[in-house]
Amino acid sequence: DLKDKVWAVSRMTSGSHLMAVLLAKQEGWSTSDLKYEIVGNLAGAKESLTNAKSHGFLWEKFTTKPLVDSGDFRRVGEIPTPWPCFVIAARQDVIQEKGE
């Protein structure tokens, strides 16, 4: 159970942070009680989890797959995002030149 545990997040307002908040809301946990360890990147998350500074990490599954396959991480579930994972953005001049 990850309730009341420390979450590794790359930075505040990052996807890993927002997904921890989303999970808390889905589980009925108080979001104000969430605790975070700022880890910066995937290597920082590995160090934090390995050294028990944090207990959970929510990151994109294909990026973490090598760490799961090696046994460094253990996937315990998946949480779909309520927003699209990727968007295509372009400058207005490119849209006008190339079309929509």
C-alpha positions in Angstrom: 0.0 0.0 0.0 1.4 3.4 -1.0 -0.9 5.5 1.1 1.2 7.9 3.3 4.4 6.9 1.5 6.9 9.2 -0.2 6.6 9.7 -4.0 9.6 10.2 -6.2 8.8 13.1 -8.6 11.1 14.6 -11.2 9.9 18.1 -10.1 6.8 19.7 -8.7 4.0 20.1 -11.4 5.7 17.4 -13.6 3.8 14.4 -14.9 5.1 12.3 -12.1 3.8 14.8 -9.5 0.5 15.3 -11.2 -0.1 11.5 -11.5 0.6 11.1 -7.8 -2.1 13.7 -7.1 -4.4 11.9 -9.5 -3.8 8.5 -7.9 -4.5 10.1 -4.4 -7.8 11.5 -5.6 -8.8 8.2 -7.2 -8.0 6.3 -4.0 -9.7 8.8 -1.7 -6.4 9.9 -0.1 -5.9 13.5 1.1 -3.7 15.2 -1.5 -2.4 17.6 1.2 -0.9 14.6 3.0 1.2 13.5 0.0 5.0 13.6 0.5 7.5 14.0 -2.3 11.2 13.4 -2.9 12.3 15.6 -5.8 14.5 13.3 -8.0 15.1 15.3 -11.2 15.1 12.4 -13.7 14.9 8.7 -14.1 18.4 8.1 -12.7 17.5 10.1 -9.6 14.3 8.1 -9.2 16.3 4.9 -9.4 18.7 6.2 -6.7 15.8 7.4 -4.5 13.9 4.1 -4.7 17.0 2.0 -4.3 18.0 3.9 -1.1 14.4 3.9 0.3 14.1 7.7 0.1 10.9 7.2 -1.8 8.4 4.3 -2.2 6.6 4.9 -5.4 7.2 6.5 -8.8 4.7 7.2 -11.6 6.4 7.5 -14.9 5.7 6.5 -18.5 5.8 2.7 -18.8 7.9 2.4 -22.0 10.7 4.6 -20.6 10.8 2.6 -17.4 10.5 -0.8 -19.1 14.3 -1.4 -19.1 14.4 -0.8 -15.3 11.5 -3.1 -14.8 13.1 -5.8 -17.0 16.4 -5.5 -15.1 14.6 -5.8 -11.7 15.6 -2.3 -10.6 11.9 -1.3 -10.6 8.8 -3.4 -10.1 5.6 -2.4 -12.0 2.7 -2.8 -9.6 0.0 -1.2 -11.8 -0.9 1.3 -14.4 -2.8 4.6 -14.2 -4.2 6.0 -17.5 -3.8 9.8 -17.8 -6.9 11.8 -18.2 -5.2 14.0 -20.8 -3.5 13.1 -24.1 0.1 12.0 -23.8 1.3 13.8 -26.9 0.1 16.8 -28.8 1.4 18.3 -32.1 2.1 22.0 -32.0 3.3 24.3 -34.7 3.9 28.0 -35.3 1.2 29.8 -37.1 3.5 30.6 -40.1 4.2 26.9 -40.5 0.5 26.1 -40.4 -0.2 28.7 -43.0 2.6 27.5 -45.2 2.0 23.7 -44.9 -1.7 23.7 -44.1 -3.5 22.1 -41.2 
